[in-house]
Amino acid sequence: MGINTATLGAASNLGNSELVIRNRAGGTESNVDVILMPDTNRGYNVATVPGTGGNPGEFFISEVDARTGAPGYYPRFKIGSDGTTYVQNGAVGNLSDARLKKNIAPIARPLDTLLGLRGHVFEYLDPAKSMNAPGPRMGFIAQEVQEVLPNWVSVADAEGHLSVATIGFEALAVEAIRDLKAESDVRIEQLETDNAAVKAENARLRSELSGLRAEHRRQLDALSARLSRLESRRGR
């Protein structure tokens, strides 16, 4: 451990660090663990696991249960060697209690807002600097998002690069779907009204056609009867 030291063994690049904890055991025993354990014997472990082949290691926050027997470690948070972040159950919570909020109002024009965004396929010029993996990705362009939802965009660094945080995307998507359904319901209702009108017109035409057929049959019967009488007179 080094505190306010300019050097730490051969790692001179760690100079001027406020606090450095280092395990020199090497191999599989070179993990660095810090356990925060209250009197209840149930706390948390913050740990780094070394990588192999010069690759970065992994970072963990695990629950530690030492109430009975050997301690049990249960991962709750992890940053993988590729920078991917994992959270237990994949869920990140956010306080949403109505008692903590004010100025609650509907989202204005959610469908138009959502459709105002454009997705792109792209690659980062410097993935490491951008804290992203190399290769093609799908996402937004901050400058375009800023025109639609400026509260999603913030300045990320001293160079003025912009970042995007899709705050409230789920709520926007839900309300956009609701708008889409409302529009669809109106169209369906109109189609049902039009269909009912067409059915009524078809029924009227069928009834009229049935009447015409009956009238046609009546006239044919009358004509047939008249012909029979005429033939009967000629035969006398």
C-alpha positions as CSV (number, residue, x, y, z in Angstrom):
1,M,0.0,0.0,0.0
2,G,1.2,3.5,-0.8
3,I,-0.3,6.7,0.6
4,N,0.9,10.0,-0.7
5,T,4.0,8.4,-2.2
6,A,5.9,9.5,-5.3
7,T,6.9,5.9,-6.1
8,L,5.5,2.5,-5.6
9,G,8.1,-0.2,-6.4
10,A,8.9,-0.1,-10.1
11,A,5.6,1.6,-11.0
12,S,6.9,5.1,-11.2
13,N,3.8,6.0,-13.3
14,L,1.7,5.8,-10.2
15,G,3.6,8.7,-8.6
16,N,1.6,11.4,-6.8
17,S,-1.2,8.9,-6.3
18,E,-3.2,9.7,-3.1
19,L,-3.8,6.0,-2.3
20,V,-2.5,2.9,-4.1
21,I,-3.2,-0.7,-2.9
22,R,-1.2,-3.3,-4.8
23,N,-0.9,-7.0,-4.5
24,R,2.6,-8.3,-5.6
25,A,1.8,-12.0,-5.1
26,G,1.5,-12.5,-8.9
27,G,-0.5,-15.2,-10.8
28,T,-3.9,-16.1,-9.7
29,E,-3.2,-14.7,-6.2
30,S,-2.7,-11.1,-7.3
31,N,-6.3,-10.0,-6.8
32,V,-6.8,-6.8,-4.9
33,D,-9.7,-6.9,-2.4
34,V,-11.1,-4.3,-0.1
35,I,-13.8,-5.6,2.2
36,L,-16.2,-3.2,3.9
37,M,-17.7,-5.2,6.8
38,P,-19.9,-3.8,9.6
39,D,-20.5,-5.6,12.9
40,T,-23.3,-7.6,11.3
41,N,-20.7,-9.6,9.3
42,R,-22.6,-8.8,6.1
43,G,-21.0,-6.2,3.9
44,Y,-19.4,-5.6,0.5
45,N,-16.1,-6.5,-1.2
46,V,-14.5,-4.2,-3.8
47,A,-12.0,-6.2,-5.9
48,T,-9.9,-6.2,-9.1
49,V,-9.0,-9.4,-10.8
50,P,-5.9,-9.3,-13.0
51,G,-6.2,-9.9,-16.8
52,T,-4.1,-12.3,-18.8
53,G,-1.8,-11.6,-21.8
54,G,-1.5,-7.9,-20.9
55,N,-5.3,-7.4,-21.1
56,P,-7.0,-5.3,-18.4
57,G,-8.5,-7.1,-15.5
58,E,-12.1,-7.0,-14.2
59,F,-13.6,-4.9,-11.4
60,F,-16.2,-6.4,-9.0
61,I,-18.4,-5.2,-6.2
62,S,-19.7,-8.2,-4.4
63,E,-21.9,-8.8,-1.4
64,V,-20.0,-10.7,1.4
65,D,-21.9,-12.8,3.9
66,A,-19.7,-13.9,6.8
67,R,-22.4,-14.6,9.3
68,T,-21.9,-18.4,9.3
69,G,-18.8,-20.3,8.4
70,A,-16.6,-19.3,5.4
71,P,-17.6,-16.0,3.8
72,G,-19.9,-16.2,0.7
73,Y,-19.3,-13.8,-2.2
74,Y,-22.2,-12.8,-4.4
75,P,-21.4,-10.5,-7.3
76,R,-23.6,-7.4,-7.6
77,F,-21.7,-5.2,-10.1
78,K,-18.9,-5.9,-12.6
79,I,-16.9,-4.1,-15.2
80,G,-15.5,-6.6,-17.6
81,S,-12.1,-6.5,-19.3
82,D,-13.7,-5.2,-22.4
83,G,-15.4,-2.3,-20.5
84,T,-18.8,-3.8,-20.5
85,T,-20.7,-3.1,-17.3
86,Y,-22.9,-5.8,-15.7
87,V,-25.5,-5.2,-12.9
88,Q,-27.2,-8.0,-11.0
89,N,-30.5,-8.9,-12.8
90,G,-29.6,-6.2,-15.4
91,A,-31.6,-3.6,-13.6
92,V,-30.5,-0.1,-12.5
93,G,-33.1,1.5,-10.3
94,N,-34.1,5.2,-10.1
95,L,-36.4,6.8,-7.5
96,S,-39.8,7.3,-9.1
97,D,-42.1,7.9,-6.2
98,A,-44.8,10.5,-6.9
99,R,-44.2,12.0,-3.5
100,L,-40.7,13.0,-4.7
101,K,-41.9,14.8,-7.8
102,K,-43.5,18.0,-8.9
103,N,-44.6,19.7,-12.1
104,I,-46.0,16.4,-13.4
105,A,-47.4,16.8,-16.9
106,P,-48.1,14.7,-20.0
107,I,-45.3,14.3,-22.6
108,A,-46.1,16.6,-25.5
109,R,-46.2,15.1,-29.0
110,P,-44.3,11.9,-28.0
111,L,-44.6,10.1,-31.3
112,D,-43.4,13.1,-33.3
113,T,-40.6,13.5,-30.8
114,L,-39.5,9.9,-31.1
115,L,-39.7,10.0,-34.9
116,G,-37.6,13.1,-34.8
117,L,-34.6,11.0,-33.7
118,R,-32.5,9.2,-36.2
119,G,-30.5,6.1,-35.6
120,H,-27.2,5.5,-37.4
121,V,-24.5,2.8,-37.9
122,F,-21.0,4.2,-37.2
123,E,-17.5,3.5,-35.8
124,Y,-15.6,5.6,-33.3
125,L,-12.4,7.3,-34.5
126,D,-10.7,6.6,-31.2
127,P,-12.7,3.8,-29.3
128,A,-10.4,3.9,-26.3
129,K,-10.8,7.7,-25.8
130,S,-14.5,7.4,-26.4
131,M,-14.7,4.6,-23.8
132,N,-16.3,2.3,-26.4
133,A,-15.4,-1.0,-28.1
134,P,-14.0,-0.9,-31.7
135,G,-16.1,-1.9,-34.6
136,P,-19.5,-0.9,-36.0
137,R,-22.2,0.3,-33.6
138,M,-25.7,1.6,-33.7
139,G,-26.7,4.7,-31.9
140,F,-27.5,8.4,-32.1
141,I,-25.5,11.5,-33.2
142,A,-25.5,14.0,-30.3
143,Q,-25.8,17.1,-32.4
144,E,-29.0,15.6,-34.0
145,V,-30.4,14.6,-30.7
146,Q,-29.7,18.1,-29.3
147,E,-32.2,19.5,-31.9
148,V,-35.0,17.3,-30.7
149,L,-34.3,16.6,-27.0
150,P,-31.6,19.0,-25.7
151,N,-31.9,17.7,-22.2
152,W,-30.5,14.3,-23.4
153,V,-27.3,16.0,-24.4
154,S,-24.4,17.3,-22.2
155,V,-20.8,18.4,-22.7
156,A,-18.6,15.4,-21.7
157,D,-15.1,16.9,-21.5
158,A,-13.0,20.1,-21.7
159,E,-12.8,19.7,-25.5
160,G,-16.5,20.2,-25.8
161,H,-17.4,16.7,-27.0
162,L,-21.1,15.9,-26.5
163,S,-22.5,12.8,-24.8
164,V,-26.1,11.4,-24.9
165,A,-28.0,10.1,-22.0
166,T,-31.4,8.8,-23.0
167,I,-33.2,9.9,-19.9
168,G,-36.8,8.9,-19.9
169,F,-36.6,7.0,-23.1
170,E,-38.9,4.3,-21.8
171,A,-41.6,6.8,-20.9
172,L,-41.2,8.5,-24.3
173,A,-41.5,5.2,-26.1
174,V,-44.6,4.2,-24.1
175,E,-46.4,7.4,-24.8
176,A,-45.4,7.3,-28.5
177,I,-46.9,3.8,-28.7
178,R,-50.0,5.1,-27.0
179,D,-50.2,7.9,-29.6
180,L,-49.7,5.4,-32.4
181,K,-52.4,3.2,-30.9
182,A,-54.8,6.2,-30.6
183,E,-54.2,7.0,-34.3
184,S,-54.7,3.4,-35.2
185,D,-57.9,3.2,-33.2
186,V,-59.3,6.2,-35.1
187,R,-58.4,4.6,-38.4
188,I,-59.9,1.2,-37.3
189,E,-63.0,2.9,-36.1
190,Q,-63.4,4.8,-39.4
191,L,-62.8,1.5,-41.3
192,E,-65.4,-0.2,-39.2
193,T,-67.9,2.6,-39.9
194,D,-67.1,2.5,-43.6
195,N,-67.4,-1.3,-43.6
196,A,-70.7,-1.1,-41.8
197,A,-71.9,1.4,-44.4
198,V,-70.8,-0.9,-47.2
199,K,-72.5,-3.9,-45.6
200,A,-75.7,-1.9,-45.2
201,E,-75.5,-0.8,-48.9
202,N,-74.8,-4.4,-49.9
203,A,-77.8,-5.6,-47.9
204,R,-80.0,-2.9,-49.6
205,L,-78.8,-3.9,-53.0
206,R,-79.4,-7.6,-52.3
207,S,-82.9,-6.8,-51.1
208,E,-83.5,-4.7,-54.2
209,L,-82.1,-7.4,-56.4
210,S,-84.3,-10.0,-54.7
211,G,-87.3,-7.8,-55.3
212,L,-86.4,-7.3,-59.0
213,R,-85.9,-11.1,-59.4
214,A,-89.3,-11.7,-57.8
215,E,-90.9,-9.1,-60.0
216,H,-89.1,-10.6,-63.0
217,R,-90.4,-14.0,-62.1
218,R,-93.9,-12.7,-61.6
219,Q,-93.9,-11.0,-65.0
220,L,-92.5,-14.2,-66.6
221,D,-95.3,-16.2,-64.9
222,A,-97.9,-13.8,-66.2
223,L,-96.4,-13.9,-69.7
224,S,-96.4,-17.7,-69.6
225,A,-100.0,-17.8,-68.5
226,R,-101.0,-15.4,-71.3
227,L,-99.2,-17.4,-73.9
228,S,-101.0,-20.5,-72.7
229,R,-104.4,-18.9,-73.0
230,L,-103.6,-17.7,-76.5
231,E,-102.5,-21.1,-77.6
232,S,-105.6,-22.6,-76.1
233,R,-107.8,-20.3,-78.1
234,R,-105.9,-21.1,-81.3
235,G,-106.5,-24.8,-80.8
236,R,-110.3,-24.5,-80.6
